[in-house]
Amino acid sequence: MPNRYLLQPLLAFFLLFAAVANAAENDRGIFWRADKAGQTIFLLGSVHLATADFYPLRSQIERAYAESDALVVEADIVAAESDMALQQQIMLESLYQGDRSLRDDLSPAVYQQLRSWLQQRRLPEPVFVRQRPAIAMISISMVEMQALGLDPRLGIDRHFLKKAKRDGKPIVELEGVLQQLQLLNDLENPSLLLQQTLEQLEDMQTFVPRMTSAWKRGDGEALYQLIIADSLQEHPEYRPLYETLFFRRNRAMAEKIAGSSPTYKSLFVVVGAGHLLGDESVIALLRKQGYELQRL
């Protein structure tokens, strides 16, 4: 039997959080303020796919952005789209080279499962199977989310990146698109994770709304249980996966955010909401560094 808990960190990493929102200005979301030695940092849990009625965001969130000296994101996905040299590097990280394809890395049964999914979604097999396993995982998840009516062009990170470019506000990357792709390609046994993704596609239709509801309520504890705690309690052997997707990245993010104080006195940080949850989150790490935290 496939284990549904493996879906949780992968969805959280790829999609935090796909959401269909109503009365968006009343949604709390995951939003914090951190203060230390004259520096103010606003931290917003990101929604990477959304619908048009997700907006307008809470006025308090938009005001915090306007008052900040710089925007901080995991990756400047808008700039990456027009950087041809970076696009070439992304292609090299994303696709097999030579004659190799997904067929070579999947069992015949799993490959047939993939073929069935491609036929269902009317996607060309020869093109899709050129993708490396971790990238195929992303593609499958994105196709399924878009089939539910969600749009990556309406994500919160993209919303603020476009505003920052119009406003001439500095943009700070915590990681970058290429670094994130390399991280995914370095996951242990990505072929198994691709298999789990295929086996758990139906779970997206129930799991994502649960995440959405918790995010709209601003219920960080419920999100933490859904994304991290339940899975690790049931399967402590998944700790290395969470370490790769969340905890190690949280430490690097917190260091870079805190290290920006000599340059910027106020920051507006947009990261996947999973990075703001739990005892090993960016929030917890900033608190350990002496920041005074306030939930907004």
Stockholm file with secondary structure:
# STOCKHOLM 1.0

chainA/1-296         MPNRYLLQPLLAFFLLFAAVANAAENDRGIFWRADKAGQTIFLLGSVHLATADFYPLRSQIERAYAESDALVVEADIVAAESDMALQQQIMLESLYQGDRSLRDDLSPAVYQQLRSWLQQRRLPEPVFVRQRPAIAMISISMVEMQALGLDPRLGIDRHFLKKAKRDGKPIVELEGVLQQLQLLNDLENPSLLLQQTLEQLEDMQTFVPRMTSAWKRGDGEALYQLIIADSLQEHPEYRPLYETLFFRRNRAMAEKIAGSSPTYKSLFVVVGAGHLLGDESVIALLRKQGYELQRL
#=GR chainA/1-296 SS CCCGGGHHHHHHHHHSCCCCCSSGGGCCCSEEEEEETTEEEEEEEECSSBCGGGCSCCHHHHHHHHHCSEEEESCCHHHHHHCHHHHHHHHHHHBCCTTCCGGGTSCHHHHHHHHHHHHHHTCCHHHHTTBCHHHHHHHHHHHHHHHTTCBGGGCHHHHHHHHHHHHTCCEEESSCHHHHHHHHHTSSSHHHHHHHHHHTHHHHHHHHHHHHHHHHHTCHHHHHIIIIIHHHHHCGGGHHHHIIIIIHHHHHHHHHHHTTTTTCSEEEEEEEGGGGSSTTSHHHHHHHTTCEEEEC
#=GC SS_cons         CCCGGGHHHHHHHHHSCCCCCSSGGGCCCSEEEEEETTEEEEEEEECSSBCGGGCSCCHHHHHHHHHCSEEEESCCHHHHHHCHHHHHHHHHHHBCCTTCCGGGTSCHHHHHHHHHHHHHHTCCHHHHTTBCHHHHHHHHHHHHHHHTTCBGGGCHHHHHHHHHHHHTCCEEESSCHHHHHHHHHTSSSHHHHHHHHHHTHHHHHHHHHHHHHHHHHTCHHHHHIIIIIHHHHHCGGGHHHHIIIIIHHHHHHHHHHHTTTTTCSEEEEEEEGGGGSSTTSHHHHHHHTTCEEEEC
//
